[in-house]
Amino acid sequence: MNYDLKTKKLRKSEVEIEVSLPADFLVSARKKALEKMRANLEIDGFRKGNVPEAMVLEKIGDKVLLEEAADIILNEHFPKIVTQEKLDVIGRPNIQITKLALDNPFEFKVVVAVLPEFELLDYKSVAKAQSASLKVEEPEATEKEVEEVLLQIRKNKAHFDWHKANPEDKGHDHPNLDLEKEENLPTIDDDFAKQAGNFKNVEELKEKVKQNIMEEKKFRNIEKKRALIMDELLRQTPIELPEILIESEINKSIAQMKDDVARAGGKFEDYLKHVKKSEEDLRKDLRDSSEKKAKIQLIFNKIAEAEKLEPNKEILENEVKKIIELYPDASPESARIYVSTLLLNQEVLKLLES
């Protein structure tokens, strides 16, 4: 059936729907509600499911019966209304019943958040322009940088050796171990190289350090390019976000923080004391970045759809399997959505960088 209703667009990508259904809808739903309640009602002298209507009404009251009937109507017809109006609803709808009386139209008002509508700009041209504006030199590793990394490796080795020699010392503050003094650090020789990573000699260790530095610089260059492209896409794509999408991103970040703290063996409450903030303070701090994340995800989703991009199925299955093994209580469906989103985002970024 076609529903007679009024829709109005609100701020923050919300839609208000006013619905009026014929009186016979409530009459029919009331009968269903009565049968449902009768089936579960137990009264002495009557078999379960055979209590007379008058006694059911006396027991539960007409108001409760009509409210149950209203739920039946909403559960049956609201999804059909969403389909009729072609709404991409996200989150829980806010439903207000405005008229509930027998022999009267059943009327209600719904406010729902929907996926924002926006125009996808020429993303390839934007990406090309931003990539061209970034002056990137071929990464190289200086002798000083290599020496700084080697120094840190020596300090780490000295710290490790201290704990090995002093197993009773469980802390990390060692007044008797000054890692700024050269004499407290191991000498860089071939034996040190072998212990540091099974390298043949010092030269091989230094070469590996050099390669790692260059790889890190290449990665930072890629990250700079991606940041420029994403910032420009955001700047040129006005999107009015529903609050639920921003809150969802904030919740993800908070959950990740809690997981990181727990994995490090700490408590989130202690972390909050350390940073001198409440969880509400963190949520406020995360708001701007969460809004950007939500917007760029919407843009990436639309680009992936336009380009018909799909995640690599083999990688997808392997990554989902790893997550389920690591988190046995995780929902396979949620894990699949999470991994699929990450892989699709990578495909979009590759497209924009090419």
C-alpha positions as CSV (number, residue, x, y, z in Angstrom):
1,M,0.0,0.0,0.0
2,N,1.0,3.6,-0.4
3,Y,1.1,5.5,2.9
4,D,-0.4,9.0,3.2
5,L,2.3,11.0,5.0
6,K,4.2,14.2,5.2
7,T,8.0,14.4,5.3
8,K,10.2,17.3,6.3
9,K,14.0,17.6,6.1
10,L,15.5,18.8,9.4
11,R,19.0,19.9,10.3
12,K,21.9,17.5,10.7
13,S,20.6,15.1,8.1
14,E,17.4,14.2,9.9
15,V,13.9,13.7,8.5
16,E,10.6,14.2,10.2
17,I,7.7,11.9,9.0
18,E,4.1,12.5,10.0
19,V,1.9,9.5,9.4
20,S,-1.9,9.1,9.7
21,L,-3.3,5.5,9.2
22,P,-7.0,4.7,8.8
23,A,-9.0,3.8,12.0
24,D,-9.4,0.2,11.0
25,F,-5.6,-0.4,11.3
26,L,-5.9,0.2,15.1
27,V,-9.0,-2.0,15.3
28,S,-7.1,-4.9,13.6
29,A,-3.9,-4.4,15.6
30,R,-6.0,-4.3,18.9
31,K,-7.4,-7.8,18.1
32,K,-3.8,-9.1,17.5
33,A,-2.7,-7.5,20.8
34,L,-5.6,-9.1,22.6
35,E,-4.8,-12.5,21.3
36,K,-1.2,-12.1,22.1
37,M,-1.9,-11.1,25.7
38,R,-4.6,-13.7,26.1
39,A,-2.2,-16.4,25.1
40,N,0.2,-15.5,28.0
41,L,-2.4,-14.6,30.6
42,E,-3.2,-17.1,33.4
43,I,-6.4,-16.8,35.5
44,D,-7.7,-19.4,37.9
45,G,-10.6,-21.3,36.4
46,F,-9.6,-20.8,32.7
47,R,-7.2,-22.6,30.5
48,K,-4.2,-20.6,29.3
49,G,-5.3,-18.8,26.1
50,N,-9.0,-19.1,26.8
51,V,-9.6,-16.1,29.1
52,P,-12.6,-14.1,28.0
53,E,-11.9,-10.7,26.5
54,A,-13.7,-8.8,29.2
55,M,-11.5,-10.4,31.9
56,V,-8.3,-9.8,29.8
57,L,-9.3,-6.1,29.6
58,E,-10.1,-6.0,33.3
59,K,-6.7,-7.5,34.1
60,I,-4.4,-5.5,31.8
61,G,-6.5,-2.4,31.1
62,D,-7.5,-0.9,27.7
63,K,-4.6,1.6,27.8
64,V,-2.0,-1.1,27.9
65,L,-3.9,-3.0,25.1
66,L,-3.9,0.0,22.9
67,E,-0.2,0.6,23.5
68,E,0.6,-3.0,22.5
69,A,-1.6,-2.5,19.4
70,A,0.4,0.6,18.6
71,D,3.7,-1.3,18.8
72,I,2.3,-3.9,16.5
73,I,1.4,-1.3,13.9
74,L,4.7,0.5,14.2
75,N,6.7,-2.8,13.9
76,E,4.8,-3.8,10.8
77,H,4.4,-0.5,8.9
78,F,7.4,1.7,9.8
79,P,9.9,-0.5,7.8
80,K,7.5,-0.3,4.9
81,I,7.3,3.5,5.2
82,V,11.1,3.7,5.2
83,T,11.2,1.5,2.0
84,Q,8.4,3.6,0.3
85,E,10.3,6.9,1.0
86,K,13.7,5.3,0.1
87,L,15.3,6.5,3.3
88,D,18.8,5.2,4.4
89,V,17.9,5.3,8.1
90,I,20.8,5.0,10.6
91,G,20.3,4.5,14.3
92,R,17.1,4.2,16.3
93,P,14.1,6.3,15.2
94,N,12.5,8.7,17.7
95,I,8.8,7.9,17.6
96,Q,6.0,10.0,19.1
97,I,2.4,8.7,19.0
98,T,0.2,11.7,18.5
99,K,-3.3,10.1,18.4
100,L,-4.2,6.7,19.9
101,A,-8.0,6.2,20.2
102,L,-10.4,3.6,18.8
103,D,-12.5,4.7,15.8
104,N,-9.9,7.4,15.1
105,P,-7.0,7.5,12.7
106,F,-3.8,6.2,14.2
107,E,-1.3,9.0,14.0
108,F,2.4,9.2,14.9
109,K,5.5,11.3,14.2
110,V,8.9,10.0,13.6
111,V,12.3,11.7,13.5
112,V,15.1,9.6,11.9
113,A,18.7,10.2,11.1
114,V,19.5,9.3,7.5
115,L,22.7,9.0,5.5
116,P,23.6,12.5,4.3
117,E,23.1,13.4,0.6
118,F,26.0,15.1,-1.1
119,E,27.6,15.6,-4.5
120,L,30.7,13.7,-5.2
121,L,33.2,16.1,-6.7
122,D,35.9,15.3,-9.3
123,Y,38.0,13.5,-6.8
124,K,40.7,12.4,-9.2
125,S,41.5,15.9,-10.2
126,V,41.5,17.0,-6.6
127,A,43.9,14.2,-5.7
128,K,46.2,14.9,-8.7
129,A,46.4,18.6,-7.8
130,Q,47.2,17.9,-4.2
131,S,49.9,15.3,-5.1
132,A,51.5,17.8,-7.5
133,S,51.6,20.5,-4.8
134,L,53.6,18.3,-2.5
135,K,57.3,18.6,-3.0
136,V,58.8,15.2,-2.1
137,E,62.5,14.5,-2.2
138,E,63.8,10.9,-2.6
139,P,64.2,9.7,1.0
140,E,67.8,9.1,2.3
141,A,69.3,8.2,5.6
142,T,72.0,10.4,6.9
143,E,75.0,9.1,9.0
144,K,73.7,11.0,12.0
145,E,70.3,9.4,11.7
146,V,71.8,5.9,11.5
147,E,74.0,6.7,14.6
148,E,71.0,7.9,16.6
149,V,69.1,4.7,15.9
150,L,72.1,2.6,16.8
151,L,72.5,4.6,20.0
152,Q,68.9,3.8,20.9
153,I,69.5,0.1,20.2
154,R,72.5,0.1,22.5
155,K,70.4,1.8,25.3
156,N,67.7,-0.8,24.9
157,K,70.3,-3.6,25.0
158,A,71.8,-2.2,28.2
159,H,68.3,-1.9,29.8
160,F,67.6,-5.5,28.8
161,D,70.9,-6.7,30.2
162,W,70.2,-4.9,33.5
163,H,67.0,-6.7,34.0
164,K,68.6,-10.0,33.1
165,A,71.3,-9.4,35.7
166,N,68.8,-8.0,38.3
167,P,65.6,-10.1,37.9
168,E,64.3,-8.9,41.2
169,D,64.1,-5.3,39.8
170,K,60.7,-5.1,38.1
171,G,60.6,-1.4,37.5
172,H,62.1,0.9,34.8
173,D,63.7,3.6,36.9
174,H,67.3,2.5,37.7
175,P,69.3,5.1,39.5
176,N,72.5,3.0,39.2
177,L,72.1,2.7,35.4
178,D,72.9,5.9,33.6
179,L,72.2,5.3,29.9
180,E,73.6,8.6,29.0
181,K,77.1,7.5,29.9
182,E,79.0,5.8,27.1
183,E,80.7,3.3,29.5
184,N,77.3,1.9,30.5
185,L,76.4,1.0,26.9
186,P,77.5,-2.1,24.9
187,T,80.2,-1.7,22.2
188,I,79.0,-1.9,18.6
189,D,80.9,-4.8,17.2
190,D,80.0,-8.0,15.2
191,D,78.9,-9.8,18.3
192,F,76.5,-6.9,19.1
193,A,75.2,-7.1,15.6
194,K,74.5,-10.8,15.9
195,Q,72.6,-10.3,19.2
196,A,70.7,-7.3,17.8
197,G,69.1,-9.3,15.1
198,N,71.2,-12.1,13.9
199,F,73.2,-9.9,11.5
200,K,76.5,-11.1,10.1
201,N,78.4,-8.0,11.2
202,V,78.1,-4.3,12.0
203,E,77.9,-3.3,8.4
204,E,74.9,-5.5,7.8
205,L,73.2,-4.0,10.9
206,K,73.9,-0.5,9.8
207,E,72.6,-1.2,6.3
208,K,69.4,-2.6,7.8
209,V,69.0,0.5,10.0
210,K,69.5,2.7,6.9
211,Q,66.8,0.8,5.0
212,N,64.4,1.1,7.9
213,I,64.9,4.8,8.1
214,M,64.3,5.3,4.4
215,E,61.2,3.1,4.5
216,E,59.9,5.1,7.4
217,K,60.5,8.4,5.5
218,K,58.7,6.9,2.4
219,F,55.7,6.0,4.6
220,R,55.6,9.5,6.1
221,N,55.7,11.0,2.6
222,I,52.7,8.8,1.6
223,E,50.9,9.8,4.8
224,K,51.5,13.5,4.0
225,K,50.1,13.0,0.5
226,R,47.1,11.2,1.8
227,A,46.4,13.9,4.4
228,L,46.6,16.6,1.8
229,I,44.1,14.8,-0.5
230,M,41.7,14.0,2.3
231,D,41.8,17.5,3.7
232,E,41.0,18.9,0.3
233,L,38.2,16.4,-0.3
234,L,36.7,17.5,3.0
235,R,37.1,21.2,2.3
236,Q,35.4,20.9,-1.1
237,T,32.6,18.5,0.0
238,P,30.0,20.1,2.3
239,I,28.3,17.3,4.3
240,E,25.8,17.9,7.2
241,L,26.4,14.9,9.5
242,P,23.8,13.4,11.8
243,E,24.9,13.3,15.4
244,I,24.8,9.5,15.5
245,L,27.7,9.2,13.0
246,I,29.9,11.5,15.0
247,E,29.0,9.7,18.3
248,S,29.8,6.4,16.6
249,E,33.3,7.5,15.7
250,I,33.9,8.9,19.2
251,N,32.7,5.6,20.7
252,K,35.2,3.7,18.5
253,S,38.1,5.9,19.6
254,I,37.2,5.5,23.3
255,A,36.8,1.8,22.9
256,Q,40.2,1.6,21.2
257,M,41.8,3.6,24.0
258,K,40.3,1.3,26.6
259,D,41.6,-1.8,24.7
260,D,45.1,-0.3,24.4
261,V,45.3,0.5,28.1
262,A,44.0,-3.0,29.0
263,R,46.5,-4.6,26.7
264,A,49.3,-2.7,28.4
265,G,48.1,-4.1,31.7
266,G,46.6,-0.9,33.0
267,K,43.2,0.4,34.0
268,F,41.3,3.1,32.1
269,E,40.5,4.9,35.3
270,D,44.2,5.2,36.1
271,Y,44.9,6.4,32.6
272,L,42.3,9.2,33.0
273,K,43.9,10.2,36.3
274,H,47.3,10.3,34.6
275,V,46.1,12.6,31.8
276,K,44.0,14.6,34.2
277,K,40.8,14.3,32.2
278,S,37.4,12.7,32.5
279,E,36.0,10.4,29.8
280,E,33.6,13.3,28.9
281,D,36.7,15.5,28.4
282,L,38.2,12.9,26.0
283,R,34.9,12.8,24.1
284,K,34.9,16.5,23.6
285,D,38.6,16.4,22.5
286,L,37.8,13.7,20.0
287,R,34.8,15.5,18.5
288,D,36.5,17.4,15.6
289,S,38.6,14.5,14.5
290,S,35.7,12.1,14.7
291,E,33.5,14.4,12.6
292,K,36.3,14.4,9.9
293,K,36.6,10.6,10.1
294,A,32.9,10.2,9.6
295,K,32.8,12.6,6.6
296,I,35.8,11.1,4.9
297,Q,34.4,7.6,5.3
298,L,31.2,8.7,3.6
299,I,33.2,10.2,0.7
300,F,35.3,7.0,0.4
301,N,32.2,4.9,0.4
302,K,30.8,6.9,-2.4
303,I,34.0,6.8,-4.4
304,A,34.3,3.0,-3.9
305,E,30.7,2.7,-5.2
306,A,31.3,4.9,-8.2
307,E,34.5,3.0,-9.1
308,K,33.0,-0.4,-8.3
309,L,35.9,-1.2,-6.0
310,E,35.9,-4.4,-3.9
311,P,38.2,-5.7,-1.2
312,N,40.4,-8.6,-2.0
313,K,38.4,-11.7,-0.9
314,E,41.4,-13.8,0.1
315,I,42.9,-11.0,2.3
316,L,39.4,-10.3,3.7
317,E,38.8,-13.8,4.8
318,N,42.3,-14.2,6.3
319,E,42.0,-10.9,8.3
320,V,38.5,-11.8,9.6
321,K,39.9,-15.2,10.7
322,K,42.7,-13.5,12.6
323,I,40.3,-11.2,14.4
324,I,38.1,-14.0,15.4
325,E,41.1,-16.0,16.7
326,L,42.3,-12.9,18.7
327,Y,38.8,-12.0,19.9
328,P,36.7,-15.2,20.2
329,D,33.7,-13.2,21.4
330,A,33.7,-10.9,18.5
331,S,30.8,-11.0,16.0
332,P,32.0,-12.5,12.7
333,E,29.6,-10.1,10.8
334,S,31.1,-7.0,12.6
335,A,34.6,-8.2,12.0
336,R,33.8,-8.7,8.3
337,I,32.4,-5.1,8.0
338,Y,35.4,-3.7,9.9
339,V,38.0,-5.4,7.7
340,S,36.0,-4.8,4.5
341,T,35.9,-1.1,5.3
342,L,39.6,-0.9,5.9
343,L,40.5,-2.8,2.7
344,L,38.1,-0.7,0.7
345,N,39.6,2.5,2.1
346,Q,43.0,1.2,1.0
347,E,41.7,0.6,-2.5
348,V,40.3,4.2,-2.6
349,L,43.6,5.7,-1.4
350,K,45.5,3.7,-4.0
351,L,43.2,5.1,-6.7
352,L,43.6,8.6,-5.5
353,E,47.4,8.3,-5.3
354,S,47.8,6.8,-8.7
